Amino acid sequence: MGRSWLDVDGWGVEEVSPDPDRYRVRVFDGETIRRVFEIEGGVATYPEADLEVDFPTGIVPDARIGMSQAGGRWDWGVEAVIALSG
């Protein structure tokens, strides 16, 4: 919930809701970010051609994918991260 200055005599509360349909997806190789893209809706596709560009020698043991929801006018929300397996 955000706060805004209303009527110059006090603080009012202005609701700020996250954008429920926009997400950021990040592909990690250890601590290195290999790819970042945004999607609408909660389903992402990671094409095999992109996978081959990001991991030309194959998926490494510490490869991960993270996804976070857009946070309205604030930054991205908490990122959920899962292992990327071949």
Secondary structure as UniProt FT lines:
FT   STRAND          2..6
FT   TURN            7..9
FT   STRAND          10..14
FT   TURN            20..21
FT   STRAND          22..29
FT   TURN            30..31
FT   STRAND          32..40
FT   HELIX           48..54
FT   TURN            56..57
FT   TURN            61..62
FT   STRAND          63..69
FT   TURN            72..73
FT   STRAND          80..83
//
